[in-house]
């Protein structure tokens, strides 16, 4: 079974509108972390936002927020006021448990295209 | 403000050749990783290290070797390159901490083509 599922291979959004990128995860650990990374066409992996499994508040970083629903095991990324520079691949990832090697498990990604 | 630096950025190898991808980080991170990313896919872990002198296999280790003689450096060795190793390789590092200190930082990637 996949540990990280991103069901949207591609998404379009109009510039200045908000967009939600979906991510569901599967783990039996009580302690875990959820991450979102952006990968523009140039290829680098850019860290966007982090949510810990014990964090009670949803994480926010500027225009990025993470809609964390623990019971549903979902960690959706919300980008407000989309900009043309937001066009990129977005990866959801999970880091499990205190005893693990700390590896990130990645989803297959969602390609976001922002239309002018 | 270097972070994670990996070289080379691009390389074409012939089948059967060997090469080393270099990776160094200046953040004093104890954890280091090598991932590969195939077209249209997420990243898969090749090898990782939790500290100098300690390495272990990830999900896709076959055809690769690593070493970690210092905290800063984590080179990835490809022996007898095969077309299946054509991919983009990312080195990454993190401090094993709580909260956002868990963040894994990536190098800019190395595009490798085996022909």
gemmi code that builds the backbone of each chain (N, CA, C; Angstrom):
import gemmi

chains = {
    "A": [
        ("UNK", (0.851, -1.199, 0.000), (0.000, 0.000, 0.000), (0.879, 1.240, 0.000)),
        ("UNK", (0.444, 2.243, -0.741), (1.218, 3.477, -0.790), (1.108, 4.186, 0.539)),
        ("UNK", (2.219, 4.761, 0.954), (2.216, 5.501, 2.208), (1.762, 6.945, 1.987)),
        ("UNK", (2.064, 7.488, 0.838), (1.660, 8.859, 0.505), (0.935, 8.814, -0.822)),
        ("UNK", (-0.264, 9.331, -0.852), (-1.068, 9.328, -2.062), (-1.430, 10.746, -2.453)),
        ("UNK", (-1.055, 11.111, -3.656), (-1.472, 12.388, -4.232), (-2.306, 12.038, -5.448)),
        ("UNK", (-3.588, 12.302, -5.393), (-4.523, 11.798, -6.390), (-4.662, 12.708, -7.608)),
        ("UNK", (-4.062, 13.884, -7.560), (-4.191, 14.848, -8.647), (-2.874, 14.921, -9.437)),
        ("UNK", (-2.781, 14.243, -10.578), (-1.537, 14.329, -11.348), (-1.269, 15.747, -11.834)),
        ("UNK", (-2.359, 16.479, -12.172), (-2.200, 17.837, -12.658), (-3.361, 18.703, -12.215)),
        ("UNK", (-3.044, 19.976, -11.981), (-4.061, 20.945, -11.565), (-3.825, 22.253, -12.287)),
        ("UNK", (-4.948, 22.939, -12.605), (-4.850, 24.287, -13.160), (-5.516, 25.253, -12.186)),
        ("UNK", (-4.957, 26.439, -12.078), (-5.573, 27.474, -11.239), (-5.342, 28.821, -11.916)),
        ("UNK", (-6.334, 29.691, -11.764), (-6.212, 31.036, -12.311), (-5.331, 31.865, -11.371)),
        ("UNK", (-4.510, 32.698, -11.961), (-3.682, 33.593, -11.155), (-4.533, 34.362, -10.159)),
        ("UNK", (-4.005, 34.503, -8.942), (-4.642, 35.214, -7.827), (-5.717, 34.412, -7.107)),
        ("UNK", (-6.060, 33.232, -7.620), (-7.017, 32.397, -6.914), (-6.282, 31.440, -5.973)),
        ("UNK", (-7.035, 30.838, -5.064), (-6.470, 29.840, -4.154), (-6.610, 28.456, -4.764)),
        ("UNK", (-5.723, 27.552, -4.354), (-5.775, 26.169, -4.862), (-5.396, 25.228, -3.725)),
        ("UNK", (-6.042, 24.061, -3.736), (-5.750, 23.036, -2.733), (-5.184, 21.802, -3.420)),
        ("UNK", (-4.033, 21.354, -2.957), (-3.414, 20.134, -3.466), (-3.590, 19.046, -2.414)),
        ("UNK", (-4.127, 17.914, -2.852), (-4.506, 16.865, -1.906), (-3.351, 15.925, -1.578)),
        ("UNK", (-3.364, 15.446, -0.351), (-2.374, 14.462, 0.094), (-2.991, 13.629, 1.199)),
        ("UNK", (-2.994, 12.320, 1.042), (-3.371, 11.434, 2.138), (-2.185, 10.534, 2.458)),
        ("UNK", (-2.132, 10.094, 3.681), (-0.980, 9.308, 4.128), (-1.446, 8.101, 4.924)),
        ("UNK", (-0.535, 7.167, 5.071), (-0.836, 5.924, 5.789), (0.338, 5.604, 6.706)),
        ("UNK", (0.097, 5.573, 7.984), (1.128, 5.206, 8.937), (0.483, 4.680, 10.207)),
        ("UNK", (1.185, 3.800, 10.889), (0.722, 3.320, 12.186), (1.478, 4.002, 13.329)),
        ("UNK", (2.456, 4.852, 12.967), (3.205, 5.556, 13.996), (2.358, 6.679, 14.599)),
        ("UNK", (2.588, 6.963, 15.864), (1.927, 8.095, 16.509), (2.691, 9.387, 16.261)),
        ("UNK", (3.998, 9.262, 16.078), (4.854, 10.427, 15.859), (5.353, 10.435, 14.424)),
        ("UNK", (4.990, 11.456, 13.701), (5.419, 11.565, 12.314), (5.352, 13.025, 11.888)),
        ("UNK", (5.983, 13.317, 10.780), (5.972, 14.669, 10.248), (5.553, 14.641, 8.796)),
        ("UNK", (4.874, 15.682, 8.384), (4.400, 15.806, 7.001), (5.005, 17.049, 6.385)),
        ("UNK", (5.479, 16.924, 5.173), (6.200, 17.989, 4.489), (5.600, 18.209, 3.100)),
        ("UNK", (5.729, 19.413, 2.635), (5.463, 19.719, 1.234), (6.706, 20.364, 0.639)),
        ("UNK", (7.046, 19.871, -0.564), (8.165, 20.422, -1.309), (7.662, 20.878, -2.682)),
        ("UNK", (8.301, 21.923, -3.189), (8.027, 22.438, -4.531), (9.228, 22.118, -5.414)),
        ("UNK", (8.957, 21.641, -6.613), (10.029, 21.372, -7.570), (9.729, 22.122, -8.865)),
        ("UNK", (10.344, 23.278, -9.077), (10.131, 23.998, -10.340), (10.826, 23.275, -11.487)),
        ("UNK", (10.639, 23.795, -12.685), (11.194, 23.130, -13.871), (12.716, 23.062, -13.827)),
        ("UNK", (13.342, 23.920, -13.049), (14.805, 23.884, -12.916), (15.285, 22.674, -12.111)),
        ("UNK", (14.364, 22.026, -11.387), (14.693, 20.743, -10.781), (14.985, 20.699, -9.301)),
        ("UNK", (15.292, 21.840, -8.693), (15.641, 21.753, -7.275), (14.411, 21.468, -6.418)),
        ("UNK", (14.626, 20.931, -5.241), (13.551, 20.627, -4.290), (13.554, 21.710, -3.214)),
        ("UNK", (12.448, 22.428, -3.137), (12.344, 23.564, -2.214), (11.364, 23.231, -1.111)),
        ("UNK", (11.817, 23.265, 0.126), (10.953, 23.007, 1.276), (9.940, 24.138, 1.423)),
        ("UNK", (8.660, 23.772, 1.606), (7.608, 24.773, 1.751), (7.067, 24.847, 3.175)),
        ("UNK", (6.659, 23.687, 3.720), (5.918, 23.726, 4.971), (5.990, 22.380, 5.653)),
        ("UNK", (5.892, 22.414, 6.989), (5.978, 21.206, 7.806), (4.837, 21.175, 8.822)),
        ("UNK", (4.307, 19.961, 9.052), (3.282, 19.746, 10.077), (3.655, 18.529, 10.891)),
        ("UNK", (3.794, 18.677, 12.186), (4.058, 17.550, 13.060), (2.764, 16.884, 13.485)),
        ("UNK", (2.828, 15.588, 13.749), (1.596, 14.852, 14.071), (0.970, 15.317, 15.378)),
        ("UNK", (1.761, 15.916, 16.263), (1.227, 16.389, 17.539), (0.874, 17.863, 17.532)),
        ("UNK", (1.123, 18.517, 16.402), (0.814, 19.952, 16.326), (-0.695, 20.131, 16.271)),
        ("UNK", (-1.202, 20.957, 17.143), (-2.664, 21.142, 17.194), (-3.137, 22.179, 16.195)),
        ("UNK", (-2.243, 23.121, 15.874), (-2.608, 24.153, 14.901), (-2.130, 23.742, 13.517)),
        ("UNK", (-2.893, 24.132, 12.502), (-2.441, 23.930, 11.132), (-1.253, 24.836, 10.842)),
        ("UNK", (-0.249, 24.278, 10.158), (0.943, 25.061, 9.845), (0.645, 26.094, 8.760)),
        ("UNK", (1.297, 27.237, 8.881), (1.198, 28.278, 7.850), (2.593, 28.851, 7.624)),
        ("UNK", (2.869, 29.160, 6.351), (4.120, 29.822, 5.970), (3.798, 30.756, 4.821)),
        ("UNK", (3.566, 32.001, 5.131), (3.245, 32.975, 4.085), (1.958, 32.595, 3.361)),
        ("UNK", (2.051, 32.396, 2.036), (0.853, 32.037, 1.263), (0.519, 30.556, 1.322)),
        ("UNK", (1.354, 29.787, 2.010), (1.124, 28.347, 2.109), (0.509, 28.007, 3.471)),
        ("UNK", (-0.472, 27.152, 3.439), (-1.004, 26.607, 4.682), (-1.280, 25.127, 4.472)),
        ("UNK", (-1.259, 24.409, 5.577), (-1.458, 22.972, 5.501), (-2.748, 22.653, 6.242)),
        ("UNK", (-3.697, 22.074, 5.554), (-4.971, 21.673, 6.144), (-4.817, 20.243, 6.651)),
        ("UNK", (-4.509, 20.123, 7.949), (-4.176, 18.840, 8.565), (-5.414, 18.267, 9.230)),
        ("UNK", (-5.854, 17.117, 8.736), (-6.998, 16.418, 9.322), (-6.513, 15.034, 9.732)),
        ("UNK", (-6.132, 14.926, 10.984), (-5.438, 13.737, 11.474), (-6.299, 12.492, 11.392)),
        ("UNK", (-7.555, 12.601, 11.742), (-8.436, 11.425, 11.742), (-8.638, 10.889, 10.327)),
        ("UNK", (-8.624, 11.789, 9.368), (-8.790, 11.381, 7.978), (-7.449, 11.077, 7.316)),
        ("UNK", (-6.355, 11.308, 8.038), (-5.000, 11.116, 7.522), (-4.813, 11.877, 6.217)),
        ("UNK", (-5.149, 13.157, 6.298), (-4.920, 13.990, 5.134), (-4.130, 15.233, 5.521)),
        ("UNK", (-3.366, 15.728, 4.584), (-2.484, 16.881, 4.818), (-2.431, 17.701, 3.537)),
        ("UNK", (-3.516, 18.378, 3.247), (-3.629, 19.108, 1.991), (-2.907, 20.449, 2.050)),
        ("UNK", (-2.258, 20.798, 0.965), (-1.569, 22.083, 0.856), (-2.504, 23.105, 0.212)),
        ("UNK", (-2.634, 24.237, 0.846), (-3.435, 25.330, 0.295), (-2.489, 26.469, -0.073)),
        ("UNK", (-2.558, 26.886, -1.322), (-1.783, 28.040, -1.783), (-2.774, 29.160, -2.045)),
        ("UNK", (-2.621, 30.249, -1.348), (-3.535, 31.379, -1.541), (-2.935, 32.338, -2.568)),
        ("UNK", (-3.802, 33.070, -3.234), (-3.368, 34.118, -4.175), (-2.266, 33.607, -5.100)),
        ("UNK", (-2.600, 32.602, -5.920), (-1.605, 31.956, -6.777), (-0.882, 32.963, -7.663)),
        ("UNK", (0.399, 32.674, -7.872), (1.233, 33.492, -8.747), (1.793, 32.620, -9.863)),
        ("UNK", (2.173, 33.260, -10.962), (2.711, 32.500, -12.095), (3.920, 31.668, -11.673)),
        ("UNK", (4.688, 32.177, -10.741), (5.869, 31.462, -10.262), (5.549, 30.236, -9.419)),
        ("UNK", (4.287, 30.041, -9.112), (3.885, 28.838, -8.363), (3.758, 27.618, -9.270)),
        ("UNK", (3.811, 27.827, -10.575), (3.739, 26.695, -11.504), (4.930, 25.780, -11.282)),
        ("UNK", (4.677, 24.532, -10.909), (5.738, 23.606, -10.525), (5.112, 22.271, -10.167)),
        ("UNK", (5.972, 21.289, -9.895), (5.530, 20.033, -9.277), (5.549, 20.224, -7.772)),
        ("UNK", (4.557, 19.644, -7.109), (4.474, 19.715, -5.653), (4.418, 18.298, -5.097)),
        ("UNK", (5.302, 18.043, -4.145), (5.389, 16.720, -3.546), (5.034, 16.782, -2.074)),
        ("UNK", (4.175, 15.872, -1.680), (3.885, 15.641, -0.277), (4.805, 14.519, 0.209)),
        ("UNK", (5.289, 14.628, 1.435), (6.207, 13.621, 1.954), (5.969, 13.431, 3.440)),
        ("UNK", (6.333, 12.257, 3.938), (6.141, 11.920, 5.355), (7.432, 11.370, 5.927)),
        ("UNK", (7.678, 11.762, 7.154), (8.810, 11.229, 7.903), (8.226, 10.547, 9.128)),
        ("UNK", (8.499, 9.245, 9.281), (7.859, 8.463, 10.326), (8.739, 8.320, 11.542)),
        ("UNK", (8.122, 8.254, 12.672), (8.626, 7.716, 13.913), (9.994, 8.152, 14.383)),
        ("UNK", (10.156, 8.206, 15.667), (11.417, 8.633, 16.272), (12.526, 7.620, 16.032)),
        ("UNK", (12.157, 6.351, 15.903), (13.198, 5.337, 15.772), (13.666, 5.088, 14.360)),
        ("UNK", (13.049, 5.762, 13.417), (13.400, 5.490, 12.022), (14.659, 6.255, 11.638)),
        ("UNK", (15.134, 5.949, 10.437), (16.304, 6.662, 9.944), (15.964, 8.072, 9.519)),
        ("UNK", (14.714, 8.424, 9.645), (14.332, 9.782, 9.321), (14.127, 10.012, 7.842)),
        ("UNK", (13.984, 8.933, 7.100), (13.794, 9.053, 5.666), (12.452, 9.678, 5.335)),
        ("UNK", (12.425, 10.462, 4.260), (11.188, 10.994, 3.725), (10.625, 10.024, 2.704)),
        ("UNK", (9.334, 9.747, 2.818), (8.624, 8.943, 1.834), (7.791, 9.906, 1.004)),
        ("UNK", (7.971, 9.866, -0.305), (7.349, 10.849, -1.183), (6.143, 10.289, -1.909)),
        ("UNK", (5.170, 11.160, -2.167), (4.127, 10.865, -3.114), (4.634, 11.079, -4.530)),
        ("UNK", (3.763, 10.832, -5.509), (4.179, 10.938, -6.904), (4.103, 12.355, -7.438)),
        ("UNK", (3.497, 13.239, -6.683), (3.507, 14.639, -7.042), (2.275, 15.095, -7.780)),
        ("UNK", (2.059, 16.405, -7.738), (0.996, 17.073, -8.485), (1.613, 18.217, -9.268)),
        ("UNK", (1.331, 18.267, -10.559), (1.850, 19.352, -11.374), (0.835, 20.490, -11.391)),
        ("UNK", (1.218, 21.620, -10.844), (0.353, 22.783, -10.781), (0.717, 23.749, -11.892)),
        ("UNK", (-0.286, 24.173, -12.629), (-0.089, 25.184, -13.666), (-0.957, 26.388, -13.335)),
        ("UNK", (-0.346, 27.558, -13.257), (-1.061, 28.784, -12.945), (-1.281, 29.545, -14.245)),
        ("UNK", (-2.544, 29.842, -14.533), (-2.891, 30.522, -15.775), (-3.017, 32.033, -15.541)),
        ("UNK", (-2.463, 32.834, -16.456), (-2.568, 34.304, -16.297), (-3.983, 34.814, -16.584)),
    ],
    "B": [
        ("UNK", (26.345, 30.704, 2.558), (24.997, 30.145, 2.596), (24.882, 28.943, 1.655)),
        ("UNK", (25.883, 27.999, 1.696), (25.957, 26.950, 0.691), (24.884, 25.891, 0.886)),
        ("UNK", (24.669, 25.382, 2.112), (23.676, 24.322, 2.326), (24.225, 22.990, 1.871)),
        ("UNK", (23.507, 22.343, 0.953), (23.915, 21.054, 0.402), (24.419, 21.292, -1.020)),
        ("UNK", (25.652, 20.870, -1.277), (26.259, 21.059, -2.590), (26.592, 19.713, -3.191)),
        ("UNK", (26.120, 19.485, -4.416), (26.437, 18.231, -5.086), (26.987, 18.506, -6.472)),
        ("UNK", (27.927, 17.670, -6.864), (28.548, 17.792, -8.182), (28.791, 16.389, -8.768)),
        ("UNK", (28.803, 16.249, -10.103), (28.511, 17.290, -11.085), (27.011, 17.500, -11.247)),
        ("UNK", (26.631, 18.533, -11.955), (25.225, 18.799, -12.201), (24.707, 17.959, -13.366)),
        ("UNK", (25.550, 17.741, -14.344), (25.177, 16.928, -15.511), (26.333, 15.983, -15.836)),
        ("UNK", (25.955, 14.758, -16.255), (27.012, 13.816, -16.655), (26.408, 12.772, -17.573)),
        ("UNK", (27.157, 12.449, -18.645), (26.780, 11.342, -19.517), (27.821, 10.248, -19.326)),
        ("UNK", (27.352, 9.054, -19.037), (28.228, 7.903, -18.823), (27.965, 6.845, -19.878)),
        ("UNK", (28.984, 6.105, -20.224), (28.777, 4.946, -21.086), (28.508, 3.728, -20.208)),
        ("UNK", (27.759, 2.788, -20.763), (27.451, 1.549, -20.043), (28.754, 0.901, -19.563)),
        ("UNK", (28.770, 0.520, -18.288), (29.941, -0.136, -17.730), (30.937, 0.788, -17.071)),
        ("UNK", (30.819, 2.100, -17.319), (31.705, 3.042, -16.654), (31.302, 3.226, -15.200)),
        ("UNK", (32.209, 3.779, -14.441), (31.948, 4.077, -13.034), (32.141, 5.567, -12.784)),
        ("UNK", (31.477, 6.078, -11.767), (31.682, 7.470, -11.407), (31.215, 7.708, -9.967)),
        ("UNK", (31.618, 8.826, -9.435), (31.221, 9.214, -8.086), (30.518, 10.563, -8.130)),
        ("UNK", (29.332, 10.610, -7.523), (28.634, 11.873, -7.297), (29.056, 12.384, -5.920)),
        ("UNK", (29.527, 13.614, -5.908), (30.005, 14.198, -4.659), (28.887, 14.982, -3.973)),
        ("UNK", (28.869, 14.939, -2.669), (27.895, 15.696, -1.875), (28.567, 16.185, -0.601)),
        ("UNK", (28.369, 17.456, -0.311), (28.884, 18.010, 0.933), (27.866, 18.983, 1.509)),
        ("UNK", (27.778, 19.012, 2.848), (26.864, 19.955, 3.499), (27.621, 20.684, 4.616)),
        ("UNK", (27.239, 21.948, 4.810), (27.951, 22.776, 5.779), (27.059, 23.178, 6.943)),
        ("UNK", (26.025, 22.388, 7.196), (25.066, 22.705, 8.256), (25.272, 21.842, 9.498)),
        ("UNK", (26.330, 21.021, 9.500), (26.635, 20.121, 10.618), (25.479, 19.150, 10.882)),
        ("UNK", (24.811, 18.745, 9.808), (23.715, 17.781, 9.939), (24.264, 16.377, 10.143)),
        ("UNK", (23.603, 15.619, 10.981), (24.066, 14.255, 11.184), (23.496, 13.284, 10.144)),
        ("UNK", (22.292, 13.542, 9.676), (21.676, 12.646, 8.696), (21.957, 13.143, 7.279)),
        ("UNK", (22.344, 12.187, 6.418), (22.499, 12.499, 4.992), (21.879, 11.379, 4.160)),
        ("UNK", (21.424, 11.748, 2.966), (20.650, 10.833, 2.123), (21.050, 10.996, 0.656)),
        ("UNK", (20.867, 9.913, -0.079), (20.887, 9.971, -1.537), (19.550, 9.422, -2.048)),
        ("UNK", (18.908, 10.229, -2.904), (17.663, 9.842, -3.547), (17.878, 9.835, -5.047)),
        ("UNK", (17.046, 9.092, -5.730), (16.945, 9.211, -7.179), (15.503, 9.509, -7.547)),
        ("UNK", (15.350, 10.260, -8.628), (14.027, 10.626, -9.112), (13.935, 10.269, -10.587)),
        ("UNK", (13.085, 9.315, -10.908), (12.843, 8.921, -12.276), (11.738, 9.808, -12.856)),
        ("UNK", (11.670, 9.929, -14.182), (10.717, 10.876, -14.788), (9.285, 10.668, -14.307)),
        ("UNK", (8.644, 11.750, -13.906), (7.246, 11.713, -13.483), (6.994, 11.042, -12.152)),
        ("UNK", (8.049, 10.815, -11.391), (7.905, 10.097, -10.127), (8.414, 10.930, -8.965)),
        ("UNK", (8.046, 10.460, -7.770), (8.635, 11.040, -6.574), (10.035, 10.486, -6.360)),
        ("UNK", (10.627, 10.863, -5.239), (11.995, 10.456, -4.944), (12.024, 9.120, -4.213)),
        ("UNK", (13.028, 8.314, -4.529), (13.222, 7.051, -3.834), (14.610, 7.029, -3.193)),
        ("UNK", (14.670, 6.484, -1.982), (15.904, 6.496, -1.213), (16.861, 5.403, -1.666)),
        ("UNK", (18.108, 5.797, -1.929), (19.130, 4.836, -2.347), (19.922, 4.356, -1.130)),
        ("UNK", (20.546, 5.297, -0.447), (21.326, 5.040, 0.762), (21.145, 6.220, 1.699)),
        ("UNK", (21.418, 5.956, 2.983), (21.394, 7.034, 3.938), (22.482, 6.806, 4.985)),
        ("UNK", (22.737, 7.854, 5.756), (23.754, 7.777, 6.810), (23.277, 8.589, 8.007)),
        ("UNK", (23.429, 8.022, 9.195), (22.995, 8.725, 10.406), (24.158, 9.406, 11.111)),
        ("UNK", (25.351, 9.249, 10.552), (26.528, 9.901, 11.122), (27.774, 9.352, 10.465)),
        ("UNK", (28.894, 10.000, 10.727), (30.163, 9.571, 10.138), (30.441, 8.117, 10.491)),
        ("UNK", (30.795, 7.351, 9.469), (31.124, 5.945, 9.658), (29.948, 4.994, 9.625)),
        ("UNK", (28.730, 5.543, 9.498), (27.525, 4.705, 9.538), (26.704, 4.937, 8.279)),
        ("UNK", (26.494, 3.873, 7.502), (25.641, 3.978, 6.320), (24.711, 2.776, 6.268)),
        ("UNK", (23.626, 2.923, 5.532), (22.691, 1.816, 5.399), (21.910, 1.954, 4.114)),
        ("UNK", (21.361, 0.817, 3.659), (20.639, 0.789, 2.397), (19.250, 1.378, 2.556)),
        ("UNK", (18.810, 2.003, 1.455), (17.440, 2.469, 1.377), (16.614, 1.526, 0.538)),
        ("UNK", (15.683, 2.094, -0.214), (14.731, 1.307, -0.985), (15.337, 0.722, -2.261)),
        ("UNK", (16.276, 1.460, -2.911), (16.809, 1.049, -4.212), (18.334, 1.118, -4.227)),
        ("UNK", (19.040, 0.288, -3.449), (20.493, 0.422, -3.312), (21.325, -0.284, -4.385)),
        ("UNK", (20.702, -1.190, -5.167), (21.504, -2.028, -6.066), (22.207, -1.200, -7.133)),
        ("UNK", (23.502, -1.452, -7.285), (24.305, -0.752, -8.278), (25.017, 0.471, -7.734)),
        ("UNK", (24.854, 0.722, -6.427), (25.430, 1.915, -5.804), (26.200, 1.538, -4.540)),
        ("UNK", (27.141, 2.414, -4.190), (27.831, 2.317, -2.908), (28.059, 3.711, -2.353)),
        ("UNK", (28.154, 3.779, -1.024), (28.390, 5.059, -0.376), (29.446, 4.892, 0.708)),
        ("UNK", (29.941, 6.021, 1.168), (30.827, 6.062, 2.326), (30.567, 7.367, 3.059)),
        ("UNK", (30.903, 7.401, 4.336), (30.718, 8.631, 5.129), (31.874, 8.723, 6.112)),
        ("UNK", (32.973, 9.258, 5.618), (34.157, 9.357, 6.459), (34.149, 10.622, 7.309)),
        ("UNK", (33.371, 11.628, 6.901), (33.260, 12.863, 7.673), (31.796, 13.247, 7.801)),
        ("UNK", (31.509, 14.157, 8.705), (30.133, 14.629, 8.851), (29.665, 15.347, 7.601)),
        ("UNK", (30.591, 16.048, 6.940), (30.215, 16.916, 5.828), (29.970, 16.187, 4.515)),
        ("UNK", (30.681, 15.102, 4.262), (30.714, 14.515, 2.923), (30.026, 13.156, 2.847)),
        ("UNK", (29.310, 12.947, 1.741), (28.579, 11.690, 1.560), (28.565, 11.362, 0.073)),
        ("UNK", (29.661, 10.839, -0.470), (29.701, 10.549, -1.908), (28.932, 9.280, -2.268)),
        ("UNK", (28.386, 9.276, -3.479), (27.657, 8.130, -4.017), (28.434, 7.580, -5.202)),
        ("UNK", (28.754, 6.293, -5.149), (29.536, 5.653, -6.187), (28.642, 4.776, -7.046)),
        ("UNK", (28.709, 4.974, -8.364), (28.025, 4.100, -9.315), (29.080, 3.186, -9.948)),
        ("UNK", (28.903, 1.903, -9.756), (29.819, 0.931, -10.344), (29.131, 0.287, -11.542)),
        ("UNK", (29.840, 0.165, -12.656), (29.300, -0.517, -13.833), (27.939, 0.060, -14.220)),
        ("UNK", (27.956, 1.308, -14.660), (26.721, 2.021, -14.948), (25.848, 1.271, -15.955)),
        ("UNK", (24.544, 1.310, -15.718), (23.548, 0.675, -16.585), (22.512, 1.722, -16.994)),
        ("UNK", (21.842, 1.520, -18.153), (20.822, 2.486, -18.589), (19.737, 2.713, -17.535)),
        ("UNK", (19.454, 1.695, -16.708), (18.426, 1.844, -15.671), (18.815, 2.863, -14.597)),
        ("UNK", (20.083, 3.265, -14.587), (20.533, 4.262, -13.612), (20.436, 5.688, -14.148)),
        ("UNK", (19.929, 5.827, -15.366), (19.631, 7.161, -15.887), (18.545, 7.778, -15.021)),
        ("UNK", (18.858, 8.889, -14.390), (17.938, 9.461, -13.420), (18.483, 10.802, -12.957)),
        ("UNK", (17.710, 11.456, -12.107), (18.188, 12.653, -11.425), (18.476, 12.258, -9.978)),
        ("UNK", (19.647, 12.590, -9.508), (20.086, 12.192, -8.178), (20.123, 13.405, -7.258)),
        ("UNK", (19.552, 13.234, -6.082), (19.542, 14.299, -5.090), (20.233, 13.833, -3.819)),
        ("UNK", (21.135, 14.661, -3.366), (21.703, 14.487, -2.042), (20.920, 15.376, -1.081)),
        ("UNK", (20.770, 14.938, 0.152), (20.001, 15.721, 1.124), (20.577, 15.523, 2.522)),
        ("UNK", (20.244, 16.437, 3.403), (20.717, 16.300, 4.783), (19.692, 16.878, 5.740)),
        ("UNK", (19.777, 16.433, 6.990), (18.901, 16.993, 8.018), (19.527, 16.792, 9.386)),
        ("UNK", (19.032, 17.609, 10.317), (19.342, 17.414, 11.717), (18.199, 16.618, 12.301)),
        ("UNK", (18.489, 15.576, 13.027), (17.430, 14.757, 13.570), (16.902, 15.426, 14.823)),
        ("UNK", (15.900, 16.281, 14.615), (15.367, 17.009, 15.747), (13.864, 16.964, 15.757)),
        ("UNK", (13.257, 17.770, 16.603), (11.803, 17.808, 16.691), (11.258, 18.943, 15.834)),
        ("UNK", (10.009, 18.843, 15.527), (9.328, 19.908, 14.816), (9.950, 20.180, 13.466)),
        ("UNK", (9.924, 21.438, 13.088), (10.435, 21.777, 11.760), (11.927, 21.570, 11.671)),
        ("UNK", (12.585, 21.282, 12.771), (13.995, 20.926, 12.703), (14.248, 19.625, 11.999)),
        ("UNK", (13.203, 18.872, 11.774), (13.306, 17.642, 11.004), (13.495, 17.893, 9.517)),
        ("UNK", (13.346, 19.116, 9.082), (13.330, 19.404, 7.651), (14.552, 18.837, 6.955)),
        ("UNK", (14.310, 18.193, 5.829), (15.390, 17.672, 4.999), (15.662, 18.686, 3.894)),
        ("UNK", (16.934, 19.071, 3.783), (17.343, 20.053, 2.777), (18.046, 19.335, 1.636)),
        ("UNK", (17.704, 19.751, 0.431), (18.196, 19.065, -0.754), (19.241, 19.870, -1.490)),
        ("UNK", (20.167, 19.150, -2.142), (21.030, 19.762, -3.128), (20.243, 20.040, -4.402)),
        ("UNK", (20.914, 20.606, -5.388), (20.224, 21.041, -6.598), (20.010, 19.917, -7.598)),
        ("UNK", (20.525, 18.751, -7.354), (20.302, 17.625, -8.237), (21.435, 17.409, -9.224)),
        ("UNK", (21.611, 16.140, -9.602), (22.598, 15.774, -10.621), (21.904, 14.930, -11.673)),
        ("UNK", (21.931, 15.419, -12.929), (21.277, 14.711, -14.034), (22.272, 13.742, -14.640)),
        ("UNK", (21.977, 12.455, -14.545), (22.876, 11.438, -15.054), (22.201, 10.657, -16.170)),
        ("UNK", (22.903, 10.535, -17.298), (22.409, 9.744, -18.422), (23.422, 8.655, -18.718)),
        ("UNK", (22.951, 7.418, -18.813), (23.821, 6.294, -19.152), (23.442, 5.806, -20.554)),
        ("UNK", (24.424, 5.819, -21.458), (24.139, 5.456, -22.861), (25.005, 4.267, -23.313)),
    ],
}
model = gemmi.Model(1)
for chain_id, residues in chains.items():
    chain = gemmi.Chain(chain_id)
    for i, (resn, *xyz) in enumerate(residues, 1):
        res = gemmi.Residue()
        res.name, res.seqid = resn, gemmi.SeqId(i, " ")
        for name, pos in zip(("N", "CA", "C"), xyz):
            atom = gemmi.Atom()
            atom.name, atom.element = name, gemmi.Element(name[0])
            atom.pos, atom.b_iso = gemmi.Position(*pos), 0.0
            res.add_atom(atom)
        chain.add_residue(res)
    model.add_chain(chain)
structure = gemmi.Structure()
structure.add_model(model)
structure.setup_entities()
